[in-house]
C-alpha cells in the first residue's frame, strides 16, 4: 500500500488518499503500522477512511497519527 502511495505522489503529485478498506481499524496494530509508514515517508497527505472506521476499535493514538 505504501509503495503505491509513493508511486502516486511521485508520478501524479497527489495530495489526498482515501482508504476504502471496510476493516481498516479492525486490526489496530496493522492500521498503526500503515500510518507509521506513511508518516515515515514524509508524505503531506489528507487521509480519509470512507468505509472502515469502527468506533469500538478506534484509539486516540491512531487518530493522532
ABEGO torsion letter per residue (X at the ends): XAAAAAAAAAAAGBABBBBABAAAAABAAAAAAAAAAAAAAGBBBBBBBAAABBAAABBAAAAAX
